Amino acid sequence: MLSVEEMRALELNSQYFGVSRLKLMENAGKGVADAISQKFNPKNLKVKIFSGLGGNGGDGFVAARYLAAAGADVEVILLGDPGRISSKEARENWNLLKKLGCARLTCLRESSELGQLEADVIVDAILGTGLKTQLRGLFREAVEAINRSGAFKVAIDVPTGIDSDTGEVMGVAVRADLTLTLHDLKIGMPKAKECGEIVVVDIGIPEKALTHAGPGDVHIAIKDRAPGSHKGDFGRLLVVGGCPRYAGAPALVALGALRAGVDLAIVAAPEKVAWAINAISPDIITVKLPCEVISSKVLEQLGEEIRSSSGIVLGPGMGNKPETLMAVPKIIRLAGEAKVPVVVDADAIKALSKDPSAIRDANCVVTPHRGEFKILTGAELPEEINARAEVAKQRAKSLGATILLKGNVDIIASPDGKVKLNSTGNPGMTVGGTGDVLSGIVGALLSQGSDPFKAAVAAAFINGYAGDLAAQEKGFQLVASDLLDKIPSVIREIKNQTVCITPLNQN
């Protein structure tokens, strides 16, 4: 069963992987017409299709075309002005209906125009999913008129008036005899008796839209920004890492997080390292720890920072001194006590090989490459991608954490058994630092309240896609910082639904 946002994500992913929204609408409308034709002889069947101004209405336009072709007497009743049809695909199908002249088209602007509904079948293609407010005006009057009719009532996707996420009736709802829901059940449907009989219609969502990360996964992981937003509403990420040899790693994490939309990125690092990070970017806040390397001696100070953060990235450039490795499980447990999610990366992963139980004490995303995965779990990874994904799934369950296994094809596995692959990215991203940028993106999304699995899937797509954009300019001689300026472009294109590049790494 799917929520509204999950179904929307699948539609965006489908478009990215080559099945357009126009094709999905065509498949949906044909599926509706076929289901009605199987239940009734379409020859001279009197069908009235009530359509709204969005995608659900477009499904109704397509159904009208197929039913008319099968011999039905079809009238499409549009609730509103055709000039205000909001979906490009629906507009195209409305114009096609007009051009073909195969169905009577009626546009209603007032409820007084409804009249008596005489039909064998009434199709509800008014609103579909996504309704969150009470039905009013013309839509409410139309639903009440449909309910008064003795015709057989068919709803497309969900009956108009039902909140498909909760099953709640929003004032009034179509009492359908049959609901033809698209692709999968919606999570509120079992609670809504108004659905009547429920049949799932296959609309041609491609397998990759389900199994691979795509723009839809990013769309649902990125928070929308309200005009009245304040500093801190979009997360405060704490990056714990750095040592004299590796000052750049935590800086890349922080900058990646800022480019992914976190409000504040704070790096807690040994004092000399923190000063170096300040010189790298004025956008990064630093906490200067009184030490040469991170150890248990600074736990009290770190605890204060953890408790005031909404997410943590632990490990970038931290080094592998014994005292540092001993501190890692303690830092994770502090985060668990504060209920702050943690991205465990780089040297912190190696530290947990002796005490992986600490991962269960916090809400963690672990981001190993192949070598780090073996150090942490002791498991060899097979070459075949599905077998590798199965190993990642098993280890995510045993660790109690989400795993983002980096590679030519990234594998994201959750402790409850969900798995997705990510194929964005290219061979130029073997350069050092791209994993730090990835951890920053994951940390940013976690800090903004995203679920760990959704954050990891979205971040993998964004990071690889940014790398693909960088490679289009630089070739495979890119560096990690080249990705930073591309991250906002990726997110903007996805939020504006204009993703058009083909990933350079085809898997």
DOKE-849155 format. One record per residue (C-alpha): x, y, z; residue number from 1. Coordinates in Angstrom, 1 decimal. Layout:
REM residues N
<atom <X; Y; Z>; NUM>
...
//
This chain:
REM residues 507
<atom <0.0; 0.0; 0.0>; 1>
<atom <1.2; 3.5; -0.8>; 2>
<atom <0.8; 7.0; 0.5>; 3>
<atom <0.1; 9.9; -1.7>; 4>
<atom <3.8; 11.0; -1.6>; 5>
<atom <5.1; 7.5; -2.4>; 6>
<atom <2.8; 7.2; -5.4>; 7>
<atom <4.0; 10.7; -6.6>; 8>
<atom <7.6; 9.5; -6.2>; 9>
<atom <6.9; 6.5; -8.3>; 10>
<atom <5.4; 8.6; -11.1>; 11>
<atom <8.5; 10.9; -11.1>; 12>
<atom <10.8; 7.9; -11.1>; 13>
<atom <8.8; 6.4; -14.0>; 14>
<atom <9.3; 9.5; -16.0>; 15>
<atom <13.0; 9.5; -15.2>; 16>
<atom <13.4; 5.9; -16.3>; 17>
<atom <11.6; 6.4; -19.6>; 18>
<atom <7.8; 6.0; -19.0>; 19>
<atom <6.2; 9.4; -19.3>; 20>
<atom <3.3; 10.7; -17.3>; 21>
<atom <1.4; 10.9; -20.5>; 22>
<atom <2.0; 7.2; -21.0>; 23>
<atom <0.9; 6.4; -17.4>; 24>
<atom <-2.3; 8.4; -18.0>; 25>
<atom <-3.0; 6.5; -21.2>; 26>
<atom <-2.5; 3.2; -19.4>; 27>
<atom <-4.7; 4.3; -16.5>; 28>
<atom <-7.5; 5.4; -18.7>; 29>
<atom <-7.4; 2.3; -20.9>; 30>
<atom <-7.3; 0.1; -17.8>; 31>
<atom <-10.4; 1.8; -16.5>; 32>
<atom <-12.2; 1.4; -19.8>; 33>
<atom <-11.2; -2.2; -20.0>; 34>
<atom <-12.5; -2.9; -16.5>; 35>
<atom <-15.9; -1.3; -17.2>; 36>
<atom <-16.1; -3.2; -20.6>; 37>
<atom <-15.5; -6.5; -18.8>; 38>
<atom <-18.3; -5.8; -16.3>; 39>
<atom <-20.8; -4.4; -18.9>; 40>
<atom <-21.4; -4.8; -22.6>; 41>
<atom <-20.1; -1.4; -23.8>; 42>
<atom <-22.3; -1.3; -26.8>; 43>
<atom <-24.7; 1.6; -26.3>; 44>
<atom <-23.8; 1.7; -22.6>; 45>
<atom <-24.7; 5.1; -21.2>; 46>
<atom <-21.7; 6.4; -19.4>; 47>
<atom <-21.2; 9.8; -17.7>; 48>
<atom <-17.7; 10.7; -16.6>; 49>
<atom <-17.3; 13.4; -14.1>; 50>
<atom <-13.8; 14.9; -14.4>; 51>
<atom <-11.8; 17.4; -12.4>; 52>
<atom <-9.1; 19.7; -13.7>; 53>
<atom <-6.1; 17.6; -12.7>; 54>
<atom <-4.5; 14.3; -13.5>; 55>
<atom <-7.5; 12.2; -12.2>; 56>
<atom <-9.6; 14.1; -14.7>; 57>
<atom <-7.1; 13.3; -17.4>; 58>
<atom <-7.5; 9.6; -16.6>; 59>
<atom <-11.2; 10.1; -17.2>; 60>
<atom <-10.6; 11.7; -20.6>; 61>
<atom <-8.6; 8.7; -21.7>; 62>
<atom <-11.2; 6.3; -20.4>; 63>
<atom <-13.9; 8.2; -22.3>; 64>
<atom <-12.0; 7.8; -25.6>; 65>
<atom <-11.6; 4.0; -25.2>; 66>
<atom <-15.2; 3.5; -24.0>; 67>
<atom <-16.5; 5.5; -27.0>; 68>
<atom <-14.4; 3.4; -29.3>; 69>
<atom <-15.9; 0.3; -27.8>; 70>
<atom <-19.4; 1.6; -28.7>; 71>
<atom <-20.5; 3.3; -25.4>; 72>
<atom <-22.6; 6.5; -25.4>; 73>
<atom <-20.2; 8.7; -23.4>; 74>
<atom <-20.6; 12.2; -21.9>; 75>
<atom <-17.7; 13.9; -20.1>; 76>
<atom <-18.8; 16.4; -17.5>; 77>
<atom <-15.9; 18.7; -16.7>; 78>
<atom <-16.2; 20.5; -13.4>; 79>
<atom <-14.8; 23.9; -14.2>; 80>
<atom <-13.2; 25.9; -17.0>; 81>
<atom <-11.2; 23.8; -19.6>; 82>
<atom <-8.7; 26.7; -19.6>; 83>
<atom <-7.8; 25.9; -16.0>; 84>
<atom <-6.9; 22.2; -16.5>; 85>
<atom <-3.7; 22.1; -14.5>; 86>
<atom <-2.1; 19.0; -15.9>; 87>
<atom <-0.3; 19.2; -19.2>; 88>
<atom <-1.1; 15.6; -19.9>; 89>
<atom <-4.8; 16.1; -19.0>; 90>
<atom <-5.0; 19.2; -21.3>; 91>
<atom <-3.5; 17.1; -24.2>; 92>
<atom <-6.2; 14.4; -23.7>; 93>
<atom <-9.0; 16.9; -23.4>; 94>
<atom <-7.9; 18.5; -26.7>; 95>
<atom <-7.8; 15.1; -28.3>; 96>
<atom <-11.3; 14.3; -27.1>; 97>
<atom <-12.5; 17.6; -28.7>; 98>
<atom <-10.7; 16.9; -31.9>; 99>
<atom <-12.1; 13.3; -32.2>; 100>
<atom <-15.6; 14.3; -31.3>; 101>
<atom <-16.2; 10.8; -30.0>; 102>
<atom <-17.9; 11.9; -26.7>; 103>
<atom <-20.2; 14.8; -25.7>; 104>
<atom <-18.3; 17.3; -23.6>; 105>
<atom <-20.1; 19.4; -21.0>; 106>
<atom <-18.4; 22.1; -18.9>; 107>
<atom <-20.1; 22.9; -15.6>; 108>
<atom <-19.3; 26.0; -13.7>; 109>
<atom <-22.3; 26.1; -11.3>; 110>
<atom <-24.1; 23.3; -9.4>; 111>
<atom <-27.5; 24.5; -10.8>; 112>
<atom <-26.4; 23.1; -14.2>; 113>
<atom <-26.1; 19.5; -12.9>; 114>
<atom <-29.6; 18.4; -13.7>; 115>
<atom <-30.9; 14.8; -13.5>; 116>
<atom <-28.2; 12.2; -14.0>; 117>
<atom <-29.5; 9.5; -16.3>; 118>
<atom <-26.8; 6.9; -17.0>; 119>
<atom <-26.0; 3.2; -16.7>; 120>
<atom <-22.5; 3.9; -15.3>; 121>
<atom <-21.1; 7.1; -13.7>; 122>
<atom <-17.3; 7.4; -13.5>; 123>
<atom <-15.8; 9.5; -10.8>; 124>
<atom <-12.6; 11.1; -12.2>; 125>
<atom <-12.9; 14.3; -10.1>; 126>
<atom <-10.1; 14.5; -7.6>; 127>
<atom <-8.4; 11.1; -6.9>; 128>
<atom <-5.7; 11.2; -4.3>; 129>
<atom <-4.3; 14.1; -2.3>; 130>
<atom <-7.5; 15.6; -0.9>; 131>
<atom <-6.8; 17.2; 2.6>; 132>
<atom <-9.7; 19.7; 3.0>; 133>
<atom <-13.5; 19.5; 3.1>; 134>
<atom <-15.3; 19.3; -0.2>; 135>
<atom <-17.1; 22.5; -1.0>; 136>
<atom <-19.1; 24.2; -3.8>; 137>
<atom <-19.4; 22.6; -7.2>; 138>
<atom <-17.4; 19.5; -6.3>; 139>
<atom <-19.5; 18.8; -3.2>; 140>
<atom <-22.8; 19.3; -5.2>; 141>
<atom <-21.5; 17.0; -7.9>; 142>
<atom <-20.6; 14.2; -5.4>; 143>
<atom <-24.1; 14.5; -3.8>; 144>
<atom <-25.7; 14.3; -7.3>; 145>
<atom <-23.7; 11.2; -8.1>; 146>
<atom <-24.7; 9.6; -4.9>; 147>
<atom <-28.4; 10.3; -5.6>; 148>
<atom <-28.2; 8.5; -8.9>; 149>
<atom <-29.1; 4.9; -9.3>; 150>
<atom <-26.3; 4.3; -11.8>; 151>
<atom <-23.4; 1.9; -11.2>; 152>
<atom <-20.6; 4.1; -9.8>; 153>
<atom <-16.9; 3.6; -10.6>; 154>
<atom <-14.2; 5.7; -8.9>; 155>
<atom <-10.8; 6.1; -10.5>; 156>
<atom <-7.9; 5.6; -8.0>; 157>
<atom <-10.0; 6.6; -4.8>; 158>
<atom <-13.5; 8.0; -4.5>; 159>
<atom <-13.7; 11.8; -4.5>; 160>
<atom <-14.0; 13.0; -1.0>; 161>
<atom <-11.7; 10.4; 0.6>; 162>
<atom <-8.4; 11.3; 2.1>; 163>
<atom <-6.4; 8.4; 0.6>; 164>
<atom <-3.8; 8.5; 3.4>; 165>
<atom <-6.3; 8.2; 6.2>; 166>
<atom <-9.5; 6.9; 4.7>; 167>
<atom <-11.3; 9.9; 6.3>; 168>
<atom <-14.4; 11.3; 4.5>; 169>
<atom <-13.8; 15.0; 3.9>; 170>
<atom <-17.4; 16.1; 4.4>; 171>
<atom <-18.9; 13.9; 1.7>; 172>
<atom <-17.6; 11.3; -0.7>; 173>
<atom <-18.7; 9.3; -3.7>; 174>
<atom <-20.2; 6.0; -2.6>; 175>
<atom <-18.6; 3.8; -5.3>; 176>
<atom <-19.7; 0.4; -6.3>; 177>
<atom <-16.2; -0.2; -7.7>; 178>
<atom <-12.9; 1.6; -7.2>; 179>
<atom <-10.2; 1.1; -9.8>; 180>
<atom <-7.1; 2.1; -7.9>; 181>
<atom <-4.0; 2.7; -9.9>; 182>
<atom <-0.8; 0.6; -9.5>; 183>
<atom <-1.4; -0.3; -5.8>; 184>
<atom <-3.8; 0.2; -2.9>; 185>
<atom <-3.6; 3.5; -1.1>; 186>
<atom <-3.0; 3.3; 2.6>; 187>
<atom <-6.3; 4.8; 3.7>; 188>
<atom <-8.5; 2.7; 1.4>; 189>
<atom <-9.1; -0.3; 3.8>; 190>
<atom <-10.8; 2.1; 6.2>; 191>
<atom <-13.1; 3.7; 3.6>; 192>
<atom <-16.3; 1.7; 2.9>; 193>
<atom <-17.1; 4.2; 0.2>; 194>
<atom <-14.6; 2.4; -2.0>; 195>
<atom <-16.9; -0.6; -2.6>; 196>
<atom <-15.1; -3.4; -4.5>; 197>
<atom <-11.5; -2.5; -5.1>; 198>
<atom <-9.6; -3.6; -8.1>; 199>
<atom <-5.9; -2.7; -8.8>; 200>
<atom <-5.2; -1.4; -12.4>; 201>
<atom <-1.7; -1.9; -13.8>; 202>
<atom <-0.6; 1.4; -15.3>; 203>
<atom <2.9; 0.3; -16.4>; 204>
<atom <5.1; 1.7; -13.7>; 205>
<atom <8.5; 0.2; -14.7>; 206>
<atom <10.4; -2.1; -12.4>; 207>
<atom <13.3; 0.3; -12.1>; 208>
<atom <11.0; 3.0; -10.7>; 209>
<atom <10.5; 0.6; -7.7>; 210>
<atom <14.0; -0.8; -7.3>; 211>
<atom <16.2; 2.2; -8.1>; 212>
<atom <16.7; 5.6; -6.6>; 213>
<atom <15.2; 8.4; -8.8>; 214>
<atom <14.1; 12.0; -8.6>; 215>
<atom <10.9; 11.0; -6.9>; 216>
<atom <12.9; 9.7; -3.9>; 217>
<atom <14.6; 13.1; -3.7>; 218>
<atom <11.3; 15.0; -4.1>; 219>
<atom <9.8; 13.4; -1.0>; 220>
<atom <13.0; 13.7; 1.1>; 221>
<atom <13.5; 17.4; 0.6>; 222>
<atom <11.4; 19.6; 2.9>; 223>
<atom <9.5; 22.5; 1.2>; 224>
<atom <10.4; 25.9; 2.6>; 225>
<atom <7.5; 28.0; 3.9>; 226>
<atom <7.9; 31.8; 3.5>; 227>
<atom <7.8; 32.2; 7.3>; 228>
<atom <10.7; 29.8; 7.9>; 229>
<atom <13.4; 30.7; 10.5>; 230>
<atom <17.1; 29.9; 11.0>; 231>
<atom <17.3; 26.3; 12.3>; 232>
<atom <14.0; 25.1; 10.9>; 233>
<atom <16.0; 23.1; 8.3>; 234>
<atom <18.4; 21.5; 10.6>; 235>
<atom <21.5; 21.9; 12.7>; 236>
<atom <24.2; 19.3; 11.6>; 237>
<atom <27.1; 18.5; 13.8>; 238>
<atom <30.2; 17.0; 12.0>; 239>
<atom <32.6; 15.2; 14.4>; 240>
<atom <35.9; 14.5; 12.7>; 241>
<atom <39.2; 15.8; 11.5>; 242>
<atom <42.8; 15.2; 12.5>; 243>
<atom <46.1; 17.0; 11.6>; 244>
<atom <46.4; 15.0; 8.3>; 245>
<atom <42.8; 15.2; 7.2>; 246>
<atom <41.3; 18.7; 7.7>; 247>
<atom <39.5; 18.7; 4.3>; 248>
<atom <37.2; 15.7; 4.9>; 249>
<atom <35.0; 17.3; 7.6>; 250>
<atom <34.9; 20.5; 5.6>; 251>
<atom <33.6; 18.7; 2.6>; 252>
<atom <30.9; 17.1; 4.7>; 253>
<atom <29.8; 20.4; 6.1>; 254>
<atom <29.8; 22.1; 2.7>; 255>
<atom <27.9; 19.2; 1.2>; 256>
<atom <25.3; 19.5; 3.9>; 257>
<atom <24.9; 23.2; 3.4>; 258>
<atom <24.5; 22.8; -0.3>; 259>
<atom <21.8; 20.2; 0.4>; 260>
<atom <19.9; 22.7; 2.4>; 261>
<atom <20.8; 22.3; 6.1>; 262>
<atom <20.6; 25.7; 7.9>; 263>
<atom <23.7; 25.2; 10.1>; 264>
<atom <26.8; 23.0; 9.7>; 265>
<atom <29.1; 22.9; 12.8>; 266>
<atom <32.3; 21.0; 12.7>; 267>
<atom <33.7; 19.8; 16.1>; 268>
<atom <37.4; 19.1; 15.5>; 269>
<atom <40.8; 19.3; 17.3>; 270>
<atom <41.7; 23.0; 17.7>; 271>
<atom <44.4; 23.3; 15.0>; 272>
<atom <42.2; 21.4; 12.6>; 273>
<atom <39.2; 23.6; 13.3>; 274>
<atom <41.2; 26.7; 12.6>; 275>
<atom <42.3; 25.2; 9.2>; 276>
<atom <38.6; 24.5; 8.5>; 277>
<atom <37.7; 28.1; 9.3>; 278>
<atom <40.2; 29.1; 6.6>; 279>
<atom <38.6; 26.8; 4.1>; 280>
<atom <35.1; 28.4; 4.3>; 281>
<atom <33.5; 31.2; 6.2>; 282>
<atom <30.2; 29.3; 6.0>; 283>
<atom <31.3; 26.6; 8.4>; 284>
<atom <31.0; 27.1; 12.2>; 285>
<atom <33.7; 25.3; 14.2>; 286>
<atom <33.9; 24.0; 17.7>; 287>
<atom <37.6; 23.9; 18.7>; 288>
<atom <38.2; 20.9; 20.9>; 289>
<atom <41.1; 21.1; 23.3>; 290>
<atom <43.0; 18.1; 21.9>; 291>
<atom <45.4; 16.9; 19.2>; 292>
<atom <43.0; 14.1; 18.2>; 293>
<atom <39.4; 13.3; 19.2>; 294>
<atom <39.2; 11.1; 22.3>; 295>
<atom <37.1; 10.4; 25.3>; 296>
<atom <38.6; 13.5; 27.0>; 297>
<atom <36.3; 15.7; 25.0>; 298>
<atom <33.1; 13.7; 25.4>; 299>
<atom <31.5; 16.2; 27.8>; 300>
<atom <32.0; 19.1; 25.3>; 301>
<atom <30.8; 16.9; 22.5>; 302>
<atom <27.7; 15.9; 24.5>; 303>
<atom <26.6; 19.5; 24.8>; 304>
<atom <26.9; 20.0; 21.0>; 305>
<atom <25.1; 16.7; 20.3>; 306>
<atom <22.2; 17.6; 22.5>; 307>
<atom <21.7; 20.9; 20.6>; 308>
<atom <21.9; 19.3; 17.1>; 309>
<atom <19.3; 17.6; 14.9>; 310>
<atom <21.8; 15.3; 13.1>; 311>
<atom <25.4; 14.1; 13.3>; 312>
<atom <28.0; 12.9; 10.9>; 313>
<atom <30.7; 11.0; 12.7>; 314>
<atom <34.1; 9.9; 11.4>; 315>
<atom <35.3; 12.0; 8.4>; 316>
<atom <39.1; 12.5; 8.6>; 317>
<atom <39.0; 11.4; 12.3>; 318>
<atom <42.1; 9.2; 12.0>; 319>
<atom <42.7; 5.8; 13.6>; 320>
<atom <44.6; 6.6; 16.8>; 321>
<atom <43.6; 4.1; 19.5>; 322>
<atom <42.1; 6.8; 21.7>; 323>
<atom <40.0; 8.0; 18.8>; 324>
<atom <38.7; 4.6; 18.0>; 325>
<atom <37.8; 4.0; 21.6>; 326>
<atom <35.7; 7.2; 21.7>; 327>
<atom <33.5; 6.4; 18.7>; 328>
<atom <31.1; 4.0; 20.4>; 329>
<atom <30.7; 6.4; 23.3>; 330>
<atom <29.9; 9.3; 21.0>; 331>
<atom <27.2; 7.1; 19.2>; 332>
<atom <25.7; 6.2; 22.5>; 333>
<atom <25.5; 9.9; 23.5>; 334>
<atom <23.7; 10.6; 20.3>; 335>
<atom <21.3; 7.7; 21.0>; 336>
<atom <20.5; 9.1; 24.5>; 337>
<atom <19.8; 12.5; 22.9>; 338>
<atom <17.7; 10.8; 20.1>; 339>
<atom <19.8; 12.5; 17.4>; 340>
<atom <20.3; 10.5; 14.2>; 341>
<atom <23.9; 9.7; 13.2>; 342>
<atom <25.7; 9.1; 9.9>; 343>
<atom <28.6; 6.8; 10.7>; 344>
<atom <31.3; 7.3; 8.1>; 345>
<atom <35.0; 6.6; 7.3>; 346>
<atom <37.2; 6.0; 10.3>; 347>
<atom <34.2; 5.7; 12.6>; 348>
<atom <33.1; 2.6; 10.7>; 349>
<atom <36.5; 1.0; 11.3>; 350>
<atom <36.3; 1.8; 15.0>; 351>
<atom <33.0; -0.1; 15.3>; 352>
<atom <34.4; -3.4; 14.0>; 353>
<atom <35.2; -4.2; 17.6>; 354>
<atom <31.9; -3.0; 19.1>; 355>
<atom <29.2; -2.9; 16.4>; 356>
<atom <26.5; -3.1; 19.1>; 357>
<atom <26.9; 0.7; 19.6>; 358>
<atom <25.1; 1.2; 16.3>; 359>
<atom <21.9; -0.3; 17.8>; 360>
<atom <22.0; 2.4; 20.5>; 361>
<atom <21.2; 5.2; 18.0>; 362>
<atom <19.3; 5.8; 14.8>; 363>
<atom <22.2; 5.3; 12.3>; 364>
<atom <23.0; 5.4; 8.6>; 365>
<atom <26.3; 3.6; 8.0>; 366>
<atom <28.1; 4.6; 4.7>; 367>
<atom <30.9; 2.0; 4.0>; 368>
<atom <32.7; 1.3; 0.8>; 369>
<atom <33.5; -2.3; 0.0>; 370>
<atom <36.6; -2.5; 2.2>; 371>
<atom <34.9; -0.8; 5.2>; 372>
<atom <32.0; -3.1; 4.9>; 373>
<atom <34.2; -6.1; 5.3>; 374>
<atom <36.0; -4.5; 8.2>; 375>
<atom <32.7; -3.8; 9.9>; 376>
<atom <30.8; -7.0; 9.2>; 377>
<atom <33.5; -9.6; 8.2>; 378>
<atom <31.4; -10.3; 5.1>; 379>
<atom <32.8; -10.7; 1.6>; 380>
<atom <30.7; -9.0; -1.0>; 381>
<atom <29.8; -11.1; -4.2>; 382>
<atom <30.2; -9.5; -7.6>; 383>
<atom <26.7; -10.1; -8.8>; 384>
<atom <24.6; -7.0; -7.8>; 385>
<atom <21.5; -8.8; -6.5>; 386>
<atom <23.6; -11.2; -4.4>; 387>
<atom <25.5; -8.2; -3.0>; 388>
<atom <22.2; -6.4; -2.2>; 389>
<atom <21.0; -9.5; -0.3>; 390>
<atom <24.2; -9.5; 1.8>; 391>
<atom <23.7; -5.8; 2.5>; 392>
<atom <20.1; -6.4; 3.5>; 393>
<atom <21.0; -9.2; 5.9>; 394>
<atom <23.7; -7.0; 7.6>; 395>
<atom <21.5; -4.0; 7.9>; 396>
<atom <19.0; -6.2; 9.8>; 397>
<atom <21.7; -7.7; 12.1>; 398>
<atom <23.3; -4.3; 12.7>; 399>
<atom <19.9; -2.5; 13.2>; 400>
<atom <20.9; 0.3; 11.0>; 401>
<atom <20.5; 1.6; 7.4>; 402>
<atom <23.5; 0.8; 5.2>; 403>
<atom <24.5; 2.9; 2.2>; 404>
<atom <27.0; 0.6; 0.6>; 405>
<atom <29.0; 2.8; -1.9>; 406>
<atom <30.1; 1.4; -5.2>; 407>
<atom <29.7; 1.5; -9.0>; 408>
<atom <26.0; 0.8; -8.1>; 409>
<atom <25.2; 2.0; -4.6>; 410>
<atom <23.1; -0.3; -2.4>; 411>
<atom <20.8; 1.1; 0.3>; 412>
<atom <19.4; -1.4; 2.7>; 413>
<atom <17.2; -0.8; 5.8>; 414>
<atom <17.0; -2.9; 8.9>; 415>
<atom <13.3; -3.7; 8.1>; 416>
<atom <14.3; -5.3; 4.8>; 417>
<atom <13.8; -2.5; 2.2>; 418>
<atom <16.5; -2.3; -0.5>; 419>
<atom <17.1; 0.2; -3.3>; 420>
<atom <19.9; 0.6; -5.8>; 421>
<atom <21.3; 3.8; -7.2>; 422>
<atom <23.0; 4.1; -10.6>; 423>
<atom <23.8; 7.8; -10.8>; 424>
<atom <27.5; 8.6; -10.6>; 425>
<atom <30.5; 7.8; -12.8>; 426>
<atom <34.2; 6.6; -12.7>; 427>
<atom <35.5; 10.1; -12.1>; 428>
<atom <33.9; 9.9; -8.6>; 429>
<atom <36.6; 7.5; -7.4>; 430>
<atom <38.6; 10.6; -6.5>; 431>
<atom <38.9; 11.2; -2.7>; 432>
<atom <36.3; 13.3; -1.0>; 433>
<atom <33.1; 12.4; -2.9>; 434>
<atom <32.1; 10.1; -0.1>; 435>
<atom <32.4; 13.0; 2.3>; 436>
<atom <30.1; 15.1; 0.2>; 437>
<atom <27.6; 12.2; 0.2>; 438>
<atom <27.8; 11.9; 4.0>; 439>
<atom <27.0; 15.6; 4.2>; 440>
<atom <23.9; 15.2; 2.1>; 441>
<atom <22.7; 12.3; 4.1>; 442>
<atom <23.3; 14.3; 7.3>; 443>
<atom <21.5; 17.3; 6.0>; 444>
<atom <18.4; 15.2; 5.1>; 445>
<atom <18.5; 13.4; 8.5>; 446>
<atom <18.8; 16.8; 10.3>; 447>
<atom <15.6; 18.0; 8.5>; 448>
<atom <13.7; 15.0; 9.8>; 449>
<atom <13.8; 12.6; 6.9>; 450>
<atom <13.6; 8.9; 7.6>; 451>
<atom <17.1; 7.2; 7.5>; 452>
<atom <16.3; 5.0; 4.5>; 453>
<atom <14.7; 7.7; 2.5>; 454>
<atom <17.5; 10.1; 3.4>; 455>
<atom <20.1; 7.6; 2.2>; 456>
<atom <18.3; 6.8; -1.0>; 457>
<atom <17.8; 10.5; -1.9>; 458>
<atom <21.4; 11.4; -1.0>; 459>
<atom <22.9; 8.7; -3.1>; 460>
<atom <20.9; 9.9; -6.1>; 461>
<atom <21.8; 13.6; -5.5>; 462>
<atom <25.5; 12.9; -5.0>; 463>
<atom <25.8; 10.7; -8.1>; 464>
<atom <23.7; 13.1; -10.2>; 465>
<atom <25.8; 16.0; -9.1>; 466>
<atom <28.9; 14.0; -10.1>; 467>
<atom <27.4; 13.3; -13.5>; 468>
<atom <26.8; 17.1; -14.0>; 469>
<atom <30.3; 17.8; -12.9>; 470>
<atom <31.7; 15.2; -15.3>; 471>
<atom <29.8; 16.7; -18.2>; 472>
<atom <31.9; 19.9; -17.6>; 473>
<atom <35.2; 18.4; -16.3>; 474>
<atom <35.3; 14.9; -17.7>; 475>
<atom <36.5; 12.2; -15.3>; 476>
<atom <39.2; 14.5; -13.9>; 477>
<atom <36.8; 16.1; -11.5>; 478>
<atom <37.5; 16.7; -7.8>; 479>
<atom <35.1; 16.4; -4.9>; 480>
<atom <34.5; 20.1; -4.5>; 481>
<atom <33.2; 20.2; -8.1>; 482>
<atom <30.2; 18.4; -6.8>; 483>
<atom <29.3; 21.1; -4.3>; 484>
<atom <28.1; 23.7; -6.7>; 485>
<atom <26.0; 21.1; -8.6>; 486>
<atom <24.0; 19.9; -5.6>; 487>
<atom <21.6; 22.9; -5.6>; 488>
<atom <21.1; 22.5; -9.3>; 489>
<atom <20.1; 18.9; -8.9>; 490>
<atom <17.6; 19.7; -6.1>; 491>
<atom <16.2; 22.6; -8.0>; 492>
<atom <15.7; 20.6; -11.2>; 493>
<atom <14.0; 17.8; -9.3>; 494>
<atom <11.7; 20.1; -7.3>; 495>
<atom <10.8; 21.9; -10.5>; 496>
<atom <10.4; 18.5; -12.2>; 497>
<atom <12.8; 19.3; -15.0>; 498>
<atom <15.3; 16.4; -14.6>; 499>
<atom <16.5; 15.6; -18.1>; 500>
<atom <20.1; 14.4; -18.0>; 501>
<atom <21.0; 10.7; -18.7>; 502>
<atom <23.4; 9.4; -16.0>; 503>
<atom <26.8; 8.7; -17.4>; 504>
<atom <27.0; 5.5; -15.4>; 505>
<atom <24.5; 3.2; -17.1>; 506>
<atom <23.6; 0.2; -14.9>; 507>
//
